[in-house]
Amino acid sequence: MASKTTIERRLQFRRSTLERLYEAYDKLLKGGVKSYTIDDRELTRFDLPDLKEEIEKMEKEVDELENLLSGQRPRKAVAVVLRDW
């Protein structure tokens, strides 16, 4: 498991990335710009669904890192198989 310092650095990076994604989505949605650049990527209005998926993924990662910092364990995947005898 990563140290608390490493988790905090990862969390800080993810939060700053999430803020840039929010800003790009907001500007493209409002129509104030035709394209938006994040680092080396140029996005247009047609990229809104992809951008929304990235935001949701980044939000989940931030939530998981915050939970790790607060002492909660990562989620486990559990499946239930229903059988009809």
C-alpha positions as CSV (number, residue, x, y, z in Angstrom):
1,M,0.0,0.0,0.0
2,A,1.2,3.5,-0.8
3,S,2.3,5.8,2.0
4,K,0.2,8.7,3.2
5,T,2.4,11.2,1.4
6,T,2.1,9.4,-1.9
7,I,-1.6,9.2,-1.6
8,E,-1.8,13.0,-0.8
9,R,0.3,13.8,-3.9
10,R,-1.9,11.6,-6.0
11,L,-5.0,13.2,-4.6
12,Q,-3.7,16.7,-5.2
13,F,-2.8,15.8,-8.8
14,R,-6.2,14.3,-9.4
15,R,-8.0,17.3,-7.9
16,S,-6.2,19.7,-10.1
17,T,-6.9,17.6,-13.2
18,L,-10.5,17.4,-12.2
19,E,-10.7,21.2,-11.9
20,R,-9.3,21.5,-15.5
21,L,-11.8,19.0,-16.8
22,Y,-14.7,20.9,-15.1
23,E,-13.5,24.1,-16.6
24,A,-13.2,22.6,-20.1
25,Y,-16.6,21.0,-19.9
26,D,-18.2,24.2,-18.6
27,K,-16.7,26.4,-21.4
28,L,-17.6,23.9,-24.1
29,L,-21.1,23.4,-22.8
30,K,-21.9,27.1,-22.6
31,G,-20.7,27.6,-26.1
32,G,-18.2,30.4,-25.2
33,V,-15.5,28.6,-27.2
34,K,-15.5,26.2,-30.2
35,S,-12.5,24.3,-28.9
36,Y,-10.6,24.0,-25.7
37,T,-7.1,22.8,-25.0
38,I,-5.9,20.8,-22.0
39,D,-2.2,20.2,-22.0
40,D,-1.6,18.7,-25.5
41,R,-5.3,17.7,-26.2
42,E,-7.7,19.9,-28.1
43,L,-11.4,19.3,-27.4
44,T,-14.5,20.4,-29.2
45,R,-18.2,20.3,-28.5
46,F,-18.3,16.8,-30.1
47,D,-16.0,15.6,-27.3
48,L,-18.5,16.4,-24.5
49,P,-19.6,12.8,-23.9
50,D,-15.9,11.6,-23.7
51,L,-15.1,14.5,-21.4
52,K,-18.1,13.6,-19.2
53,E,-16.8,10.0,-18.9
54,E,-13.3,11.3,-18.0
55,I,-14.8,13.6,-15.3
56,E,-16.8,10.7,-13.8
57,K,-13.7,8.5,-13.8
58,M,-11.6,11.2,-12.1
59,E,-14.3,11.9,-9.5
60,K,-14.3,8.2,-8.6
61,E,-10.5,8.2,-8.3
62,V,-10.6,11.3,-6.1
63,D,-13.3,9.6,-3.9
64,E,-11.2,6.4,-3.6
65,L,-8.1,8.4,-2.6
66,E,-10.0,10.4,0.0
67,N,-11.3,7.2,1.5
68,L,-7.8,5.8,1.7
69,L,-6.6,8.9,3.5
70,S,-9.5,8.6,6.0
71,G,-8.6,5.0,6.7
72,Q,-11.3,3.2,4.8
73,R,-10.3,0.2,2.7
74,P,-10.7,0.2,-1.0
75,R,-13.9,-1.3,-2.3
76,K,-14.2,-5.0,-3.1
77,A,-16.1,-6.3,-6.1
78,V,-18.7,-8.8,-5.0
79,A,-21.0,-10.8,-7.3
80,V,-24.1,-12.7,-6.5
81,V,-25.1,-15.6,-8.8
82,L,-28.8,-16.5,-8.7
83,R,-29.8,-20.0,-9.4
84,D,-33.2,-21.4,-10.0
85,W,-33.2,-25.1,-9.0
